[in-house]
Amino acid sequence: MRLSLRLHITVVLLTACMLGCAKGAEKDGFHYRLQVRVEPALHRLEAEAWIQHPPASRFYLYKGLSVREVIADGKPVAFHSDSSVAPLPYAPMAAAVAVDAKDVQQLQVKYGGEISEVVMAINLITPDLVELAFYTAWFPVYEGFKLYTFELEANLPQDFVATTNGFEKSQRSEQGRLIAVWTSYGPGMDIVLLASPHLKRLVREEQGTEVEIYYYRLPQQVLKAKIDGLAAGMRRLTNLYGPPQVKGILRLAYSPRDGWGYSRIPMIVVSEERARGVLSEANGEANDFRDNSHEMAHFWWVVADPATPNDWINEGLAEFTAFRLTEERFGKTFADARLAAYHQNASQNKTISAIAETTGDSPDREINRYDKATLMFLEARRRFGEAALDKVLKTIYARFGGTGQATSTLFLEEVDKQMGKEAAAFFREELYRKPPLPAGVKSREPST
């Protein structure tokens, strides 16, 4: 989703990878086993993590959590805070912890403490909602793009309904508490824990796709229509580009909070408060569907490194895909209004950054990666035909899905190879053209 609505740092970096990455992660054996007891009324958690083949001797943990003990290959080892390193861009409130051990096969970390603030506008522990994702660093996380499998055992109050982006292995009641165990469907960088006493669950199977929706205040009639649309969207994208890594299931959680949204295949987490506001506006059902479709599109469009200017490929294709699915479902009224919004947003640039050169800290990040990139793909569809564009996009997904290795140069090479030099010249011009600054506006190019 968009940064103006949420603090989107490197969201798609954390979306589960495609099959090529999964094979690599399985070969390397990176694995987390997590046990966590959450006390929502106290804003606290106590946890233990077992990390198979940790990739480094330094991990990061939320600043309010204290490490009790570290055990490396069965032996307690020393550890210390490391303030000499820069914070993680996707978990800026995490502190570094250095472990005095090398070549560890299994690292065991016992830790706990309080999360009494809202982290990155979405992660929190309160009596009404527990939402923990990578951005909090609620479990020990490592720098860089590494892929892991996860097993999570969560201990929560009995009245909480809980879900994750994993497969539920078991759920039981024990001493007035809910004990639930999940495993990840495949390697990724994150496992999400979302739980609340207010959550309700709606499930329906549509032509081979099971759609689960978690919600609190939204009316069921809106949700039932959404199930049909999202299932149809999954089938449409599968036909266009190939299947996602996790097939046959889509989990949409309307978290009862404000803030932004993110995706962890096969799960989408969005703000229920934002959705309620959107649904009350003109074209509300269509725009809410577009928000959900953008996150669902990241099941396919995780092809470039989001920490680089190449992130325009991820976000531009996700937004273009969302527009396309919503246009097909809701028609011309939605499409005309959305196109007008893209053009209006695209005229508000504050820098002279080209699309392909826009950094993550640029004030034009959203304009260039969402609005202008989508307008570029729509114009390419008009000029060169939908079939030709789809052929290129299918190849981009097959070649780079989940790898983070697509770049502007490689994208242009594929366009040149499959659509021809005229199309490649069009994309090159759009990607590298510097816009004029509005009169009286001084350039605010970010420092590099």
C-alpha positions in Angstrom: 0.0 0.0 0.0 0.9 3.6 -0.3 3.3 5.6 2.0 1.0 8.5 2.4 -1.4 6.1 4.1 1.2 4.1 5.8 5.0 4.0 6.6 5.8 1.5 3.9 9.6 0.9 4.2 10.5 -2.3 2.6 7.3 -4.2 2.8 7.5 -6.5 -0.2 11.1 -7.5 0.8 9.4 -9.5 3.5 6.7 -11.1 1.3 7.3 -14.9 1.0 9.6 -15.9 -1.9 8.9 -17.9 -5.0 10.1 -21.4 -5.7 13.6 -20.6 -6.7 14.4 -19.0 -3.4 12.5 -21.7 -1.5 14.8 -24.4 -2.8 17.8 -22.3 -1.7 16.5 -21.8 1.8 15.7 -25.5 2.2 19.2 -26.4 1.1 20.8 -24.0 3.6 18.5 -25.2 6.4 17.6 -21.8 7.8 14.8 -22.3 10.3 13.2 -20.6 13.3 11.3 -22.3 16.1 9.5 -19.7 18.2 7.6 -20.0 21.5 6.0 -16.8 22.7 3.6 -16.1 25.6 1.8 -12.8 25.2 0.2 -10.8 28.0 -1.9 -8.2 26.2 -3.1 -6.4 29.3 0.5 -5.8 30.3 1.9 -5.1 26.8 4.4 -7.8 27.4 5.8 -11.0 25.9 8.2 -13.7 27.0 9.7 -15.8 24.3 12.3 -18.3 23.3 13.7 -18.7 19.8 15.7 -21.6 18.3 17.5 -20.5 15.1 18.9 -23.2 12.9 22.1 -22.1 11.0 22.0 -18.4 12.0 23.6 -16.4 9.2 25.6 -14.0 11.4 26.9 -13.5 14.9 24.8 -10.4 15.3 21.0 -10.2 15.5 18.5 -7.4 16.1 15.7 -7.3 18.7 13.2 -4.6 19.6 14.7 -2.1 22.0 12.2 -2.8 24.8 13.0 -6.5 24.9 15.8 -7.8 27.0 17.9 -10.9 26.2 17.9 -13.2 29.2 20.3 -15.9 27.9 22.0 -17.1 24.7 22.9 -20.7 24.1 25.1 -21.7 21.1 25.1 -25.4 20.2 24.0 -26.3 23.7 26.4 -24.1 25.6 25.7 -20.7 27.2 27.7 -17.9 25.6 28.3 -14.3 26.3 26.5 -11.5 24.4 26.5 -7.7 24.4 24.7 -4.8 22.9 26.3 -3.4 19.7 25.6 0.3 19.2 28.2 0.7 16.5 25.9 -0.4 13.7 23.2 1.4 11.8 19.6 0.5 12.5 17.8 -1.8 10.1 15.7 0.1 7.6 12.8 -2.2 8.0 13.0 -2.5 11.8 14.4 0.9 12.9 13.4 0.4 16.6 15.5 -2.7 16.9 18.8 -2.8 18.8 21.8 -4.9 17.7 23.0 -7.8 19.9 26.4 -9.4 19.2 27.0 -13.0 20.2 30.4 -14.2 21.2 30.4 -17.4 19.1 31.1 -18.3 15.5 30.0 -21.0 13.1 27.0 -21.8 15.3 24.7 -24.6 14.1 21.8 -23.7 16.5 21.3 -20.5 18.5 18.8 -20.4 21.3 17.8 -17.0 22.6 15.6 -16.4 25.7 14.2 -12.9 25.9 11.2 -10.8 26.9 9.9 -7.4 27.9 7.4 -4.7 27.1 6.1 -3.4 23.8 4.1 -0.4 25.0 4.1 1.7 21.9 2.8 1.4 18.4 5.8 0.4 16.1 5.8 1.6 12.5 2.1 2.6 12.9 1.0 -1.1 12.8 2.7 -3.4 15.3 1.5 -3.4 18.9 0.6 -5.3 22.0 -2.6 -4.0 23.7 -5.6 -5.7 25.4 -7.6 -5.4 22.2 -5.0 -6.3 19.6 -1.7 -8.1 19.2 -0.1 -7.5 15.8 3.6 -8.5 15.5 5.5 -8.6 12.3 9.1 -8.2 11.2 9.0 -4.4 11.6 8.9 -4.8 15.4 11.8 -7.3 15.5 9.8 -9.2 18.1 12.0 -12.2 17.4 15.7 -12.1 16.7 16.2 -10.9 13.1 19.2 -10.6 10.9 20.4 -8.1 8.4 20.0 -8.7 4.7 17.7 -10.8 2.5 17.7 -14.3 4.0 14.9 -16.8 3.8 13.8 -19.0 6.6 11.1 -21.6 7.5 9.2 -20.9 10.7 7.4 -22.8 13.4 5.5 -20.6 15.9 3.8 -21.6 19.2 1.7 -18.8 20.6 0.3 -18.7 24.1 -2.5 -16.1 24.3 -5.6 -15.3 26.4 -8.4 -17.9 25.9 -10.8 -15.3 24.3 -8.4 -14.3 21.5 -8.8 -15.3 17.9 -5.4 -15.7 16.3 -4.0 -16.1 12.8 -0.7 -16.0 10.9 0.6 -16.4 7.4 1.3 -20.0 8.3 -0.5 -23.3 8.3 -2.2 -24.1 11.6 -1.0 -27.5 13.0 -2.9 -27.5 16.2 -4.9 -25.4 18.7 -5.8 -26.3 22.3 -6.9 -24.8 25.6 -4.6 -25.1 28.5 -5.0 -23.6 31.9 -7.4 -21.0 30.6 -5.1 -20.0 27.7 -5.1 -20.5 24.0 -2.1 -22.5 22.7 -1.8 -22.5 18.9 1.0 -23.8 16.6 1.6 -22.8 13.1 4.3 -23.7 10.5 5.2 -21.6 7.5 4.0 -22.7 4.0 7.4 -22.0 2.6 10.6 -20.0 3.2 10.3 -16.3 3.8 11.6 -13.6 6.0 8.7 -13.3 8.4 5.9 -14.9 10.3 3.1 -12.6 11.5 1.1 -13.0 14.6 -2.3 -11.3 14.6 -4.7 -11.8 17.5 -7.7 -10.1 19.0 -10.7 -10.9 21.2 -12.8 -9.0 18.6 -11.8 -10.9 15.4 -14.5 -12.8 13.5 -13.7 -15.3 10.7 -15.5 -15.8 7.5 -14.5 -18.7 5.1 -15.7 -19.7 1.7 -14.2 -21.8 -1.1 -14.5 -20.4 -4.6 -13.5 -22.7 -7.5 -10.6 -24.3 -5.7 -9.4 -21.2 -3.7 -10.3 -21.1 0.0 -10.7 -17.5 1.0 -10.5 -16.6 4.7 -11.4 -13.1 6.0 -10.8 -11.9 9.5 -12.7 -8.8 10.5 -14.4 -6.9 13.4 -16.8 -4.2 12.3 -17.2 -4.6 8.6 -20.6 -5.8 7.3 -20.7 -9.4 6.1 -22.5 -8.6 2.8 -19.4 -6.5 1.8 -17.1 -9.3 2.7 -19.0 -12.0 0.9 -18.8 -10.0 -2.3 -15.1 -9.4 -1.7 -14.4 -13.2 -1.4 -15.8 -13.6 -4.9 -13.7 -10.8 -6.3 -10.4 -11.9 -4.7 -10.8 -15.5 -5.6 -11.5 -14.4 -9.2 -8.4 -12.1 -9.0 -6.2 -15.0 -7.9 -7.4 -17.1 -10.8 -6.9 -14.2 -13.3 -3.3 -13.6 -12.2 -2.5 -17.3 -12.2 -3.7 -17.5 -15.8 -1.7 -14.4 -16.8 1.6 -15.0 -15.0 1.7 -18.4 -13.5 0.8 -19.7 -10.0 2.0 -18.1 -6.8 4.1 -20.2 -4.4 1.2 -21.0 -2.1 -1.8 -22.1 -4.2 -5.4 -22.6 -3.2 -5.6 -20.3 -0.2 -5.9 -16.5 0.4 -6.1 -15.1 3.9 -7.3 -11.5 4.3 -7.1 -9.9 7.7 -8.8 -6.6 8.4 -6.8 -5.7 11.5 -8.9 -3.5 13.9 -6.6 -0.5 13.8 -5.5 2.5 11.7 -2.2 2.4 9.7 -1.1 0.7 6.5 -1.1 -2.8 5.0 1.3 -5.5 3.9 1.3 -9.0 2.4 2.9 -12.3 3.5 1.8 -14.9 1.0 -0.9 -16.3 1.4 -1.9 -13.5 3.9 -2.8 -9.9 3.4 -3.1 -7.6 6.5 -4.9 -4.3 6.0 -6.4 -1.6 8.3 -10.0 -2.1 9.0 -10.4 1.5 10.1 -9.0 2.7 6.7 -11.3 0.2 4.9 -14.4 1.5 6.8 -13.5 5.1 5.7 -12.9 4.1 2.1 -16.1 2.1 1.9 -18.1 5.2 3.0 -16.8 7.2 0.0 -17.6 7.3 -3.7 -16.4 4.2 -5.5 -15.7 2.9 -2.0 -16.1 -0.8 -2.7 -13.9 -0.6 -5.8 -11.2 1.3 -4.0 -11.2 -1.1 -1.1 -10.9 -3.9 -3.6 -8.0 -2.1 -5.3 -6.2 -1.8 -1.9 -6.6 -5.5 -1.3 -5.6 -6.3 -4.9 -2.4 -4.3 -4.6 -1.3 -6.4 -1.6 -2.4 -9.6 -3.3 -0.4 -8.6 -6.4 2.7 -8.7 -4.3 2.3 -12.5 -4.2 3.6 -12.2 -7.8 5.5 -8.9 -7.8 8.4 -9.5 -5.5 11.0 -9.4 -8.2 13.3 -6.5 -7.3 15.2 -5.4 -4.2 12.9 -2.9 -2.4 15.9 -1.3 -0.7 17.0 0.0 -4.1 15.5 2.3 -6.8 14.5 -0.9 -8.6 11.5 -1.1 -6.3 9.5 0.8 -8.9 9.2 -2.6 -10.6 7.5 -4.2 -7.5 5.3 -1.3 -6.7 4.5 -0.2 -10.2 3.5 -3.7 -11.3 1.5 -4.3 -8.1 -0.4 -1.1 -8.6 -0.9 -1.6 -12.3 -2.2 -5.1 -11.6 -4.5 -3.8 -8.9 -5.9 -1.2 -11.3 -6.4 -3.8 -14.0 -8.3 -6.3 -11.7 -10.5 -3.5 -10.3 -11.2 -2.0 -13.8 -12.3 -5.5 -15.0 -14.5 -5.9 -11.9 -16.0 -2.4 -11.5 -15.8 -0.9 -14.9 -15.4 2.6 -16.4 -16.6 4.7 -13.5 -13.8 3.4 -11.2 -11.2 3.5 -14.0 -11.9 7.1 -15.0 -11.8 8.3 -11.4 -8.6 6.4 -10.6 -6.8 7.6 -13.8 -7.6 11.1 -12.8 -6.1 10.5 -9.4 -2.9 9.0 -10.9 -2.5 12.1 -13.2 -3.2 14.5 -10.3 -0.7 12.8 -8.1 1.9 12.6 -10.9 1.8 16.4 -11.3 2.8 17.0 -7.7 6.5 16.0 -7.9 8.9 17.9 -5.5 12.2 16.7 -7.1 13.6 16.0 -10.5 14.0 12.3 -9.8 13.3 9.9 -12.7 11.2 6.8 -11.9 14.2 4.5 -12.2 16.4 6.7 -10.1 14.1 7.4 -7.2 15.5 6.4 -3.8 13.4 5.1 -0.9 13.8 8.3 1.1 12.7 10.6 -1.8 9.6 12.7 -1.2 8.6 11.5 -4.7 8.9 7.8 -3.9 5.1 7.2 -4.1 4.5 9.4 -7.0 7.2 7.8 -9.1 6.8 4.2 -8.1 3.0 4.0 -7.9 1.4 6.7 -10.0 3.9 7.4 -12.7 4.9 3.8 -13.1 1.2 2.7 -13.4 0.5 5.4 -16.0 3.6 4.1 -17.9 2.3 0.5 -17.9 -1.2 1.7 -19.0 0.3 3.7 -21.9 2.4 0.7 -22.9 -0.7 -1.4 -22.9 -2.5 1.1 -25.2 0.5 1.5 -27.6 1.8 -2.0 -27.9 -1.2 -4.2 -26.9 -2.1 -6.1 -23.8 -0.9 -9.5 -25.1 2.6 -8.2 -25.8 2.9 -6.6 -22.4 1.6 -9.6 -20.6 4.1 -11.8 -22.3 7.0 -9.7 -21.0 5.5 -9.6 -17.5 5.0 -13.3 -17.4 8.7 -13.7 -18.3 9.7 -11.2 -15.6 7.8 -13.2 -13.0 9.1 -16.5 -14.1 12.7 -15.2 -14.2 12.8 -13.0 -11.0 9.8 -14.0 -8.9 10.9 -13.8 -5.2 14.5 -13.3 -6.0 14.9 -9.6 -5.6 17.3 -9.6 -8.5 15.3 -7.7 -11.2 16.7 -4.3 -12.2 15.7 -1.6 -14.6 18.4 -2.7 -17.0 17.3 -6.3 -17.0 13.6 -5.2 -17.3 14.5 -3.2 -20.4 16.5 -6.1 -21.9 13.4 -8.3 -21.6 11.2 -5.6 -23.2 13.7 -5.2 -26.1 13.9 -9.0 -26.6 10.2 -9.6 -26.6 8.4 -6.4 -27.6 11.1 -4.8 -29.8 13.2 -1.7 -29.9 10.3 0.8 -30.1 8.8 -0.5 -26.9 12.2 -0.6 -25.2 12.8 3.0 -26.2 9.4 4.0 -24.8 10.1 2.4 -21.4 13.6 3.8 -21.3 12.3 7.3 -21.9 9.6 7.0 -19.3 11.9 5.5 -16.7 14.7 8.0 -17.0 13.0 11.3 -18.0 13.4 13.9 -15.3 10.2 15.9 -14.7 10.2 19.7 -14.4 9.8 21.2 -11.0 6.7 23.3 -10.3 7.4 27.0 -10.4 8.9 28.3 -7.2 9.7 24.8 -5.8 13.3 24.1 -4.9 14.6 20.6 -5.6 14.7 18.4 -2.5 16.7 15.5 -3.9 17.6 13.1 -1.0 21.3 12.8 -0.1 23.1 9.7 -1.2 
